[in-house]
């Protein structure tokens, strides 16, 4: 069996963990937005970012470290219903703003690490999921999906208000930050593992350009 890759569009969600929302709240009323976002803030992970299970992430073009973006992806099946879920690593180059993340920081080649397969189930199966992030065997972050601003049913419903998710699409529920607002980082030579009960883990080794 070939490793799984998304068959549709992969969407990411910004500012969907309470900690990061609260850190950004004082700036949400400033220019250019002047108000907190009323709908989910989405972005696209382009197909060149897809990195099937077993592939290393090679850092290139002067990039020496990357943010680890552990998240859960909801896989859309027929009739717009969720057919399964997958742990993902939504890598990005460290950058200041999460309102409108530049493509060059999030959509580099190989910047979406995938599991070998999707786990079938229902949304309710993952509503209280806890995701562990380990770097070189050390636990560096735990994500609790009970801390989402929009829980899984609410996120799906709110996205559905302005767009229709198609079979094969993947909706990532968001990535969380650490207490200081940053994300755990990795560099060449590191091994990053993302795991959660009942789901296939995502393991990536990082290398530098020759």
KAPE-V279730 format. One line per field, one symbol per residue. ss: DSSP state (H for helix, E for strand, L for the rest). psi: psi as a letter, one per 40 degrees, with the letter a starting at -180 (. if undefined). A space follows every 50 residues. Layout:
# KAPE-V279730
ss=???
psi=???
This chain:
# KAPE-V279730
ss=LLLLLLLLLEEEEELLEHHHHHHHHLLLLLLLLLLLLLLLEEEEELHHHE ELLLLLEEELLLLLEEELLEEEEEEELHHHLEEEEEEEELLELLLLLLLL LLHHHHLLLLLEEELLLLEELLHHHHLLLEEEEEELLEEEEEEEHHHELL LHHHHHHHHHLLLLLLLLLEEELLLLLLLLLLLLEEELLLEEEEELLLLL LEEEEEEELL
psi=hiiiiieahhhihifehddddddeddedeiiedeiihdihhiihhideeh giheiihhhifeheiihhghihhhhhaifeiheaihiihgiihhidhedg hideddfihefghiidiihiaidddedfihhhhhhfehheihhheeeidh iddddddddedeihhiheihhheiiiiideeiiiiiiheihhhhiiheih ihhhhhiii.
